[in-house]
Amino acid sequence: MSQARVRQVVEGLDFGEGPRWHDGRLWFSDFFAHRVSSVGIDGDVRVELEIDDQPSGLGWLPNGELLVVAMKSRQVRRLTADGQLVPHADLSHVATGDCNDMVVDAHGNAYVGNFGFDTEAGEGPRPADLALVRHDGSVEVAATELAFPNGSVITSDGRTLIVGESMGRRYTAFTIGDDATLSARRVWAEVEGAAPDGCALDADGAIWMADAFGSGCVRIAEGGQILDRVVASQPVFACALGGDDRRTLYLITAPAFGEQECRGKGLGTIEAAAVEVPGAGRP
C-alpha cells in the first residue's frame, strides 16, 4: 500500500459534507454554517450559497442547476439560473430521519439517503428507505431496508448504483433500469469494523471510502479487499476525486460527528492527497 502525503487545502469548517468536483472547483457543504462553498486548485474559497437549513448532498441537473439536500426539512432544493433557491422535491413521506447524501445521474434523477431515525429525539437505529427524486421533482422509494444509506456512486456506464450502509458495514449494489428504478440488489463489499460514509469511485472500479470510525480513507475493491489507505489529521467523513485529471483525493475532516462538538468551532478541514487511479462515474 502507498502512503500518500496529505496536504491541507481548507480550514475553518464546522462540519463539511458532500464534496463534488464540478467545473474546475471542489464544491462542498458545511452543515452547521448553513452554506455551500467551493475551492479552486489554487486554494481560493468562495461561498456559493447560504441556506436556512443544514445542507448535505450536492449534484447538478443536466441544465446546470444545482441540487442541494436540505437535511432537516427533508427536501431537495434547486438553485435556479437566476440565483433563486426553490423547493425541488419533498422527501418527508419517504425519509424517516434527516436526509443526507445524494448522487445525481446523467438524466437529473437523484438518489437520496436518510438516517432512518430521529437522532435528536433519542430514537434507536432502524432501517431507512432510499429515495428516488426524478428530474421533475417527483419522489418515490427506490430501495427499502437499508442500514443508514450514506455515500453513493454511479458507475461510468450509468447502470449500477453502489450505496454505502454506514450501520450495515457494507456496500450494496443495484442495477439501474432505463426508468431509473433499482433492481438486482446484492452485496458489493462487506467492510467489517468500518462505517462507510462519503465515497468516490475510481477508473479501476474501486471505491475510496471515508471511514467515520477512523482518520482516513480506504480504497476497497469489489468483494472487500483493501487496496490502499490515506491517513488524515482527524476523522474523515466524506471524500471526492477531483483536480484536472481527477487524481486528487479530497478528504473532508472534522474532530467528531455532532452539533455540540462542531457548531461554531471551525475545526473541520479539507485535506488532499495525490493518487494514481483517476476518478470515474458519478458524483
C-alpha positions in Angstrom: 0.0 0.0 0.0 1.2 3.5 -0.7 1.5 6.2 1.9 0.3 9.3 0.1 1.3 12.6 1.5 -1.6 14.7 2.7 -1.8 18.5 2.5 -4.3 20.9 3.9 -6.5 22.7 1.4 -9.2 24.4 3.6 -9.5 25.1 7.3 -12.2 26.6 9.5 -15.2 24.4 8.6 -17.7 23.3 11.2 -18.7 20.1 9.5 -18.1 19.5 5.8 -20.0 17.1 3.7 -20.9 16.3 0.0 -17.7 17.2 -1.8 -18.1 17.3 -5.5 -15.7 18.2 -8.3 -17.5 20.5 -10.7 -16.3 23.0 -13.3 -12.8 23.1 -12.1 -13.6 23.5 -8.4 -14.4 21.4 -5.4 -17.8 22.2 -4.1 -18.8 21.2 -0.5 -21.5 21.7 2.2 -20.9 22.9 5.7 -23.7 21.6 7.9 -23.7 24.0 10.8 -22.6 27.1 8.9 -25.6 26.6 6.6 -23.6 27.2 3.5 -22.3 25.7 0.3 -18.9 26.8 -0.8 -16.2 25.9 -3.4 -12.5 25.9 -3.5 -10.2 26.2 -6.6 -7.0 24.4 -7.3 -5.1 27.5 -6.0 -6.9 27.4 -2.7 -9.3 30.3 -3.2 -12.6 29.6 -1.2 -15.8 31.3 -2.1 -19.3 31.0 -0.7 -21.7 29.8 -3.3 -24.9 29.6 -1.4 -26.5 30.4 2.1 -29.4 28.2 3.2 -31.8 28.2 6.1 -31.2 24.5 6.8 -28.3 22.1 7.1 -27.0 21.4 3.5 -25.6 18.0 2.7 -25.5 16.1 -0.6 -24.9 18.1 -3.8 -25.5 17.4 -7.5 -26.4 19.1 -10.8 -29.2 18.8 -13.3 -28.4 18.5 -17.0 -29.2 22.2 -17.4 -26.6 23.1 -14.9 -28.9 23.9 -11.9 -27.5 22.9 -8.5 -29.4 20.5 -6.3 -28.9 20.7 -2.6 -30.2 18.3 0.1 -31.8 20.3 3.0 -31.4 17.8 5.8 -33.8 18.9 8.5 -36.7 19.9 6.2 -36.2 16.6 4.3 -36.2 18.4 0.9 -34.1 18.7 -2.2 -33.8 22.3 -3.2 -32.7 23.7 -6.6 -30.7 26.8 -7.3 -32.2 28.3 -10.4 -30.2 30.1 -13.2 -31.2 33.5 -11.7 -29.9 32.6 -8.3 -33.2 31.6 -6.5 -33.2 28.7 -4.2 -36.5 26.9 -4.6 -38.0 23.6 -3.4 -37.4 20.8 -5.9 -38.7 17.8 -4.0 -40.3 16.9 -0.7 -39.0 13.7 0.8 -40.9 13.8 4.1 -43.2 10.9 3.1 -40.1 8.7 2.4 -37.4 9.8 4.8 -37.8 8.8 8.4 -34.8 10.7 9.5 -32.6 13.6 8.4 -31.8 13.4 4.7 -28.1 13.2 3.9 -26.0 12.2 0.9 -27.1 12.2 -2.7 -25.9 11.2 -6.1 -27.4 12.6 -9.3 -27.3 10.6 -12.6 -26.8 12.0 -16.1 -30.5 12.5 -16.6 -31.1 14.5 -13.5 -32.5 11.7 -11.3 -31.2 11.8 -7.8 -30.9 9.0 -5.2 -31.1 10.4 -1.7 -30.3 8.7 1.6 -31.5 9.4 5.1 -30.6 8.5 8.7 -33.8 6.4 9.1 -34.4 7.6 12.7 -34.5 10.8 14.6 -31.2 11.1 16.5 -32.2 14.3 18.3 -35.3 12.7 19.7 -33.3 9.8 21.0 -34.7 7.2 18.7 -32.8 4.0 18.3 -31.5 2.9 14.9 -33.9 1.5 12.3 -33.8 0.8 8.6 -34.3 3.5 6.0 -35.6 3.8 2.5 -33.6 5.3 -0.3 -35.5 7.9 -2.2 -35.5 8.4 -6.0 -36.1 12.0 -6.9 -36.8 12.2 -10.6 -35.7 15.2 -12.7 -39.2 16.7 -12.5 -39.1 16.6 -8.6 -41.4 13.7 -8.2 -40.4 11.3 -5.4 -40.7 7.6 -4.9 -39.0 4.8 -2.9 -36.0 3.3 -4.8 -35.0 0.7 -2.2 -36.0 -0.3 1.3 -34.5 -1.7 4.5 -31.1 0.0 4.2 -29.0 0.5 7.4 -28.3 4.2 7.2 -27.8 4.7 3.4 -25.0 7.2 3.0 -22.4 7.9 0.3 -23.4 6.6 -3.1 -21.8 6.3 -6.5 -23.0 5.5 -10.0 -20.7 3.6 -12.4 -19.4 5.2 -15.6 -21.9 3.3 -17.8 -24.8 4.6 -15.7 -26.0 1.0 -15.0 -25.0 0.4 -11.4 -25.7 2.3 -8.1 -23.5 1.4 -5.1 -24.7 2.6 -1.7 -22.7 2.6 1.5 -24.7 1.4 4.5 -23.0 3.1 7.5 -24.7 0.9 10.1 -24.6 -2.2 7.9 -20.9 -2.2 7.5 -21.2 -2.9 3.8 -21.7 -1.5 0.3 -24.8 -2.6 -1.5 -25.1 -2.5 -5.3 -28.2 -2.2 -7.5 -28.8 -2.4 -11.3 -30.3 0.9 -12.6 -33.1 0.3 -15.1 -33.8 2.5 -18.1 -36.6 4.1 -16.0 -34.2 4.8 -13.1 -35.7 2.2 -10.8 -33.4 -0.2 -8.9 -33.2 -4.0 -9.1 -30.9 -7.0 -8.6 -29.8 -6.0 -5.1 -26.6 -7.6 -4.0 -23.7 -7.0 -1.5 -20.8 -5.3 -3.3 -18.4 -5.5 -0.3 -18.5 -6.2 3.4 -16.4 -3.7 5.4 -16.4 -5.1 9.0 -15.2 -2.7 11.6 -15.8 0.3 9.5 -18.6 2.8 9.0 -18.9 3.7 5.3 -19.6 7.4 4.9 -18.9 9.6 1.8 -17.1 7.8 -1.0 -15.7 8.1 -4.5 -15.4 5.7 -7.4 -12.2 5.4 -9.5 -11.5 4.2 -13.0 -10.5 0.7 -11.8 -13.9 0.2 -10.2 -12.6 0.6 -6.7 -14.2 2.8 -4.1 -12.4 5.2 -1.8 -14.4 5.0 1.5 -14.4 7.7 4.2 -14.4 5.6 7.4 -16.3 7.5 10.0 -14.6 5.3 12.6 -11.1 6.2 11.6 -8.9 9.1 10.5 -8.6 8.4 6.8 -9.9 6.9 3.6 -9.6 3.3 2.5 -9.6 2.1 -1.1 -11.7 -1.0 -1.5 -12.2 -3.4 -4.3 -15.5 -5.2 -5.0 -15.6 -8.1 -2.6 -13.9 -6.1 0.2 -10.2 -6.3 -0.4 -8.3 -3.3 0.9 -6.1 -1.9 -1.8 -4.8 1.4 -0.3 -5.2 3.8 2.5 -4.7 7.5 3.1 -4.5 8.9 6.7 -5.7 12.4 7.5 -5.1 14.6 10.6 -8.5 13.7 12.1 -11.6 11.6 11.3 -12.8 11.7 7.6 -16.5 11.9 6.8 -16.5 12.3 3.1 -14.2 12.3 0.1 -14.1 13.1 -3.6 -11.7 12.5 -6.5 -11.1 15.8 -8.3 -8.5 18.0 -9.9 -8.0 18.5 -13.6 -7.0 14.8 -14.0 -9.3 13.6 -11.2 -6.2 12.2 -9.4 -6.5 14.3 -6.3 -8.3 12.7 -3.4 -10.0 15.3 -1.2 -10.8 14.4 2.4 -13.4 16.2 4.5 -12.4 16.0 8.1 -13.8 17.0 11.5 -12.9 16.1 15.1 -16.3 14.3 15.6 -19.8 14.0 14.2 -22.4 16.1 16.1 -23.6 19.6 16.5 -22.3 20.0 20.1 -18.8 19.1 19.0 -18.7 21.0 15.8 -21.1 24.0 15.6 -19.1 27.3 15.6 -15.8 25.5 16.3 -14.2 25.8 12.9 -12.1 22.7 13.5 -13.0 21.0 10.2 -10.7 20.9 7.3 -10.4 19.7 3.7 -7.1 17.8 3.0 -5.8 16.3 -0.2 -3.5 13.6 -1.4 -2.3 12.6 -4.9 -3.5 9.1 -6.0 -2.6 7.0 -9.1 -6.0 6.0 -10.4 -8.3 8.8 -11.6 -11.9 9.2 -10.6 -14.8 7.8 -12.7 -18.5 7.7 -12.7 -20.7 9.9 -10.5 -20.5 12.1 -8.5 
